């Protein structure tokens, strides 16, 4: 018998063995399983239609953001094209009119939104919890504002944009500069925190000004001298600081008096919901068109744009570069270190508010959009946003502090004045203080900058040189202010999660103990209280 036949016989015998057949079957099953798993791990190939569908779905979800970005780009393009036609003041007014309506809409909601959001938010916090949240917010505000001022000082000393020849080449508009001191600014802040009339605080705030007074000196010549006498006046503008202090106190006390204050708290909760719905339905979808008109009208109204950019270009680059460093590095780094969350994802949720701040140049006018972005996109607890953002829109001005630090040293460089360590420290401290006192309205930093210049003994008349470029820098620094408020709310919420959860548990237990009817419990509280309510009903049975 040949060797091949012998081998075939052995194989046939082995194949006929049940153990061998079972082993072969199990081996085949294992191979099939491995093949199936490998096929499942391999992702299916995406077709161009699938990719297009993903893009369309993303645009559908972020439609308002897409419209706003397109509106900003169109505003820039139409503005520069419109300048070529040398538009008349009437044409510029008509182009800017829809943007003016947007500003009026936003400002209309500022006061009721601050009052309702603060009172409803504070009423749902206990004094101890609100104190901790406030302390964390205060530490964040102070730290980031000082960091922003330091970044501005470092940038202006490194780049050195100040050149004495600029003063002779730039035609600065005439501006009325009044005497102001750091002490007066501090006293005015404290005065406005305690308004003597709440109704008056809605449209006026206290300010110290100096009035020229003739004093007759009796003597041999009987001559008269003029002196500046400090006088307290009331200027137009909402006293946001005073209203915030009252609402915080009112909300905390309303939440502490128990069932008697519940009706009042519910009123402000409902008022806040109504205002936010109005903002979502009307303002949000009108804002892209209004922002486009604001940017177009502003660019068309600027005179000598090229000459101004050439003379003050290095100064503008210094400010913008400092603001970018603070927005792209400092704030996201602080946010990541504390929360360990991706700051880019958080910024994406804040983008609508950031772009709105660029268009309106007012952090107060952007408040409704900021609330919506934080609560709906980034899922921040409304009790945190209503306190942190409302207060931050008034006192947290990172971009303003950086801008004022750069501008003060820039003016010193224009006048050939060298600054030592003491003067630099004074700039950082006074810029931080002045930014806290800055109103959250367009171009308020030019007014508060007088505090910094006065503290350094620099000429205040040179502030008028900066008027020609403030329209652009004001928008950029305002957007950084709003971004800082948003990151601050995210950080405070992360640090306060346990306390907020404890407050929720105490609220649920209080609902069970008082026997509150189910229909009287808000829908959100009803859903969160469901496990406890079910457990209580089972215990009773």
Order of alpha helices (4+ residues) and beta strands (2+ residues): alpha-alpha-alpha-alpha-alpha-alpha-alpha-alpha-alpha-beta-beta-alpha-alpha-alpha-alpha-alpha-alpha-alpha-alpha-alpha-alpha-alpha-alpha-alpha-alpha-alpha
